[in-house]
Amino acid sequence: MIVKEDVARIGRLLKPHGIKGEITLLFDKEPYGDIETDFYFVEIDGIFVPFFVEEMRFASDISARVKFEDIDDESAASRYANLPVYIPRETLETVSEASVPDWDFFVGYAVTDETLGHVGVIEAVDSATLNVLFIVKDGNSEYFIPATEDFITEINESEKIVRMQLPEGLIEK
């Protein structure tokens, strides 16, 4: 079974396009549209279900009309509107190595601070503004930490840990 740590979010499905089962896929970032893949995972009720691409046509740099196998009409396509879309994390890793590092890669990594110790786990990345933020959760606490190389002291990929030196007062524990 595929778990959240095995996949990386790249966008979401929007509304159906036309009557033959096509649905619009909006990519979170432009480079995600360049990833060559035969399938995407769609998260349905917490389960990552593979959807195989039959045909794909780009409408812009960040959106495409996708026809998935076995989705043949507007009614079937509409059931998947507004659902998040993922790819296997290793696929994103190979793209990230070839281009600019992608902060979404670190979802699922633990964050430790040189002074405070364990801060929490990166649950999501907010890239809606120019200042990208890690959304870090620890139990009932939620922290918004700037995703910047200035704060990162070490990245341990084998243990999935981001070690940081955070400014005093940024986190209240």
C-alpha positions as CSV (number, residue, x, y, z in Angstrom):
1,M,0.0,0.0,0.0
2,I,1.2,3.5,-0.8
3,V,1.6,5.8,2.1
4,K,1.9,9.6,2.2
5,E,5.7,9.5,2.7
6,D,6.0,7.6,-0.6
7,V,4.4,10.3,-2.7
8,A,4.7,14.1,-3.4
9,R,1.8,16.4,-4.1
10,I,2.1,18.1,-7.5
11,G,-1.3,19.6,-8.0
12,R,-5.1,19.0,-7.9
13,L,-7.9,18.0,-10.2
14,L,-10.3,20.7,-11.1
15,K,-13.6,20.3,-13.0
16,P,-14.4,18.0,-15.9
17,H,-13.7,19.3,-19.4
18,G,-16.2,18.2,-22.1
19,I,-18.3,15.1,-22.1
20,K,-15.7,12.4,-22.8
21,G,-14.2,12.1,-19.3
22,E,-11.4,14.6,-19.5
23,I,-10.6,16.6,-16.3
24,T,-8.4,19.6,-15.8
25,L,-5.2,19.0,-13.8
26,L,-3.8,22.2,-12.2
27,F,-0.1,21.8,-11.3
28,D,1.2,23.5,-8.1
29,K,4.3,24.5,-9.9
30,E,5.3,24.9,-13.6
31,P,8.1,22.2,-13.6
32,Y,5.6,19.6,-12.4
33,G,4.0,19.7,-15.8
34,D,7.2,18.6,-17.4
35,I,7.4,15.3,-15.5
36,E,7.0,12.3,-17.7
37,T,4.7,9.7,-16.1
38,D,2.2,7.1,-17.2
39,F,0.1,7.5,-14.0
40,Y,-0.8,9.8,-11.2
41,F,-2.0,9.0,-7.7
42,V,-5.2,10.6,-6.6
43,E,-5.9,10.7,-2.9
44,I,-9.4,9.4,-2.3
45,D,-10.5,9.1,1.4
46,G,-6.9,8.9,2.5
47,I,-5.9,6.2,0.0
48,F,-3.6,6.9,-2.9
49,V,-5.3,5.4,-6.0
50,P,-3.3,5.2,-9.3
51,F,-4.9,6.7,-12.3
52,F,-3.4,5.8,-15.7
53,V,-3.1,8.5,-18.3
54,E,-4.7,7.7,-21.6
55,E,-4.2,11.2,-23.1
56,M,-2.9,14.6,-21.9
57,R,-3.1,18.0,-23.6
58,F,-1.6,21.1,-22.0
59,A,-3.9,24.2,-21.8
60,S,-1.2,26.4,-20.2
61,D,2.2,26.0,-18.4
62,I,0.5,24.9,-15.2
63,S,-2.7,23.1,-16.4
64,A,-3.5,20.2,-18.6
65,R,-6.6,18.3,-19.7
66,V,-6.2,14.7,-18.8
67,K,-8.1,11.7,-19.9
68,F,-7.6,8.8,-17.5
69,E,-8.3,5.2,-18.4
70,D,-11.8,4.0,-17.5
71,I,-13.2,7.5,-17.0
72,D,-15.3,7.9,-20.0
73,D,-17.9,10.6,-19.3
74,E,-18.4,13.9,-17.5
75,S,-20.3,12.2,-14.6
76,A,-17.4,9.9,-13.8
77,A,-14.8,12.7,-14.1
78,S,-16.8,15.0,-11.8
79,R,-16.4,12.5,-8.9
80,Y,-12.7,13.4,-8.8
81,A,-13.0,17.2,-9.0
82,N,-11.0,19.1,-6.3
83,L,-8.9,16.1,-5.3
84,P,-5.1,16.3,-4.7
85,V,-2.8,14.7,-7.2
86,Y,0.5,13.0,-6.4
87,I,3.5,11.2,-8.0
88,P,5.9,8.8,-6.5
89,R,8.5,10.7,-4.4
90,E,11.4,9.1,-6.3
91,T,10.1,10.6,-9.5
92,L,10.1,14.0,-8.0
93,E,13.6,13.4,-6.6
94,T,15.0,12.8,-10.1
95,V,13.4,16.0,-11.3
96,S,14.6,18.0,-8.3
97,E,18.2,16.8,-8.9
98,A,18.0,18.1,-12.4
99,S,16.4,21.5,-11.5
100,V,16.0,23.9,-8.6
101,P,15.4,22.1,-5.3
102,D,11.7,21.8,-4.5
103,W,10.6,22.5,-0.9
104,D,7.7,20.0,-1.3
105,F,10.3,17.2,-1.3
106,F,10.7,17.7,2.5
107,V,7.1,16.9,3.4
108,G,7.3,14.1,6.0
109,Y,10.7,15.1,7.2
110,A,11.3,15.8,10.9
111,V,12.6,19.2,11.9
112,T,15.1,19.6,14.7
113,D,16.5,22.9,16.0
114,E,20.1,23.2,17.3
115,T,18.7,24.8,20.6
116,L,15.2,23.4,21.0
117,G,15.7,19.9,19.7
118,H,12.7,18.2,18.0
119,V,10.3,20.8,16.6
120,G,7.9,18.5,14.7
121,V,7.2,17.0,11.2
122,I,6.8,19.0,8.0
123,E,3.1,18.3,7.1
124,A,2.9,20.7,4.1
125,V,4.6,23.6,2.3
126,D,2.8,26.9,1.8
127,S,4.2,28.5,-1.4
128,A,1.3,30.9,-1.9
129,T,3.5,33.9,-1.3
130,L,7.1,34.8,-2.1
131,N,8.2,33.6,1.4
132,V,7.8,29.8,1.3
133,L,6.9,28.3,4.7
134,F,7.2,24.8,6.1
135,I,4.0,23.9,8.0
136,V,5.4,21.9,10.9
137,K,3.2,20.0,13.3
138,D,4.0,18.5,16.7
139,G,1.0,17.0,18.5
140,N,-1.5,19.9,18.8
141,S,1.1,22.6,18.0
142,E,1.6,24.0,14.5
143,Y,4.5,26.1,13.4
144,F,5.1,28.2,10.3
145,I,8.9,28.1,9.6
146,P,10.4,29.9,6.7
147,A,11.8,27.4,4.2
148,T,15.1,29.0,3.6
149,E,18.6,27.7,3.2
150,D,19.7,30.4,5.7
151,F,18.2,28.4,8.6
152,I,19.1,24.9,7.4
153,T,22.3,23.5,8.8
154,E,22.0,19.8,7.6
155,I,19.6,17.6,5.6
156,N,19.8,13.9,6.5
157,E,17.9,12.1,3.6
158,S,18.4,8.6,5.0
159,E,16.8,9.5,8.4
160,K,14.4,12.2,6.8
161,I,15.6,15.0,9.2
162,V,16.1,18.7,8.5
163,R,18.3,20.2,11.1
164,M,17.9,24.0,11.4
165,Q,19.2,26.9,13.4
166,L,16.1,29.0,14.0
167,P,16.1,32.6,15.2
168,E,15.3,33.0,18.8
169,G,11.6,33.6,19.4
170,L,10.4,32.1,16.1
171,I,9.2,29.0,17.9
172,E,7.5,29.1,21.3
173,K,7.7,25.7,23.0
